[in-house]
């Protein structure tokens, strides 16, 4: 048995030695390729399988595509410098072969990288998560084109505009085009010969004035095509230019006294002006501009890149893409990769691209611009707001599917805000309730994972404090609760919250830390003059912790304070009600609640019972209980006489 074990160990060591040798041979092979690479811009490709001698590498084994201004410098950095990122180390360990392509400029390198990534979808490249197909608008290539929405892109069918992530924007465009240019909606195979032969008849759309009936020659081919050309300009975002053309044509017809034509053009002009007024969101001086911003999720693994396109002062595209980081890419690296891809998707030819920070790479036929103020800076803020809103919406969707994720996020946020060592899974909060010191009580509520754990709620009658002393009452309750939990070895809370400010925190700390020697963080929730929660206190001495009053964490903390107040008040009311309903009859042994109720129902009060005759009382509760009752009253009278 021992011989077999030794043999196995030697075999493993031999395999490890071979692996090291193979790795050294692999690195030598790769470094030889790098040494012969040029100092020119281009794209490089990494493979996880080596090509056969004299053959070409298999594109299906490409695991990473990169770009470089200087190929040799960039690729050699993977092998000659200490790589800090763990994921990059993993990538380097997988590389078996390298190829590269030289281009004329860094702009071409950027475009080539983008093209190869889309073609081969390498494992370690940043990948666009695009699991949703948004609709586009199609203008068909037919003799009399149709205009409609679709989710299926086939460029042989016609010209496509979009996609439109905001469906309402797409329907608004279709509606204005339908009202102004009235494209046909039928699927008839219209052709010049078929129309001349009279093969078609007009449909209802013609009779309700939604179509010019080109199927029967009521609308000429030239007029219809002119309308379609104008409709395409609207879909491109040139609404103001189309409106100006219609206005000029309207005035020309008016001068020629063609008033019917002028009136028809006027109606189109008014419709377009109304549409432009509703869609105007930025200065009309901004024309044909792309805007890009980036924001991360909480984990930093996913980035959200928002794209806005502005033409003639109107935002006609707004889209947020989700990118998954594969090698811990920086925001700058992600934008460099995403911008060419997104511009290509939307067929953008904008010469100016607004970005939030300086980028290393340049675009072909376009320039980056970082605005500091004005309308263009407002566009940058608008794009960032859209990206953050998209991130928030995705977070909400995820948390609906996995509610525990929301609880963990809120606990981590509170832990970070307070600088706590442990996650505040169990939170306990205390509150007192009394009226001028009478019927004094306290309540303790427990939240676990940011949710109330009602089975762990506890009620306390104040026993050692006389009069309305909230600080002493709080100390009594805290002392009783945690001394017992300490003796029983029960799980202590991760955080104690007092319903009050610095004073409440100090008295709780005196008991928890000074008397019981427990290490439990203590926070306080203070209220303003209108009895609304307005600040969270923490530390020693207590300091105000900055919280977003509209955020979820602040809302949960407010709920905790409201809940402990409700719990203590309800307990106090119940106790006070029982005290007010207490009767002298309740203290007589042998007289139960049923007998008490029968007596009070008959005689209305204890005084009348005492004044009643023995026979009247016996008629209600019987002679045995009457004897007990009268004996109690006689003893009471004797005790009173003795006191006098």
Secondary structure, DSSP 8 states (H G I E B T S, - for coil): -HHHHHHHHHHHHHHHHHHHHHHHHHHHHHHHHHHT--SS-EEEEEESS---TTS---GGGEEEEEEESSHHHHHHHHHHS----HHHHHHHHH--EEEEEE-SSHHHHHHHHHHHHHHH--TTS-EEE------EEEEE-STT--EEEES---TTTEEEEE--SSHHHHHHHHHHHHHHH----------HHHHHTT-----HHHHTTS---GGGTSS-HHHHHHHHHHHHHHHTT-HHHHHHHHHHHHHHHHHTT-HHHHHHHHHHHHHHHHHHHHHB-S-TT--SEEEEEEEE-TTSSEEEEEEEEEETTEEEEEEEEEEE-SS---HHHHHHHHHHHHHHHTT---SEEE-SS--SS-BTTBEEE---SHHHHHHHHHHHHHHHHHHHHHHHHHHHH-HHHHHHHHHHHHHHHHT-SS---EEEEEEEEEETTEEEEEEEEEEETTEE-GGG-EEEE--S--SS-HHHHHHHHHHHHHHHHHHHT----SEEEESSSHHHHHHHHIIIIIIS----EEEEEEE-TTS-EEEEEETTTTEEE---TTSHHHHHHHHHHHHHHHHHHHHHHHHHHHHHH--GGGGSTT--HHHHHHHHHHHSSHHHHHHS-HHHHHHHH-HHHHHHHHHHHHHHHHHHHHH-
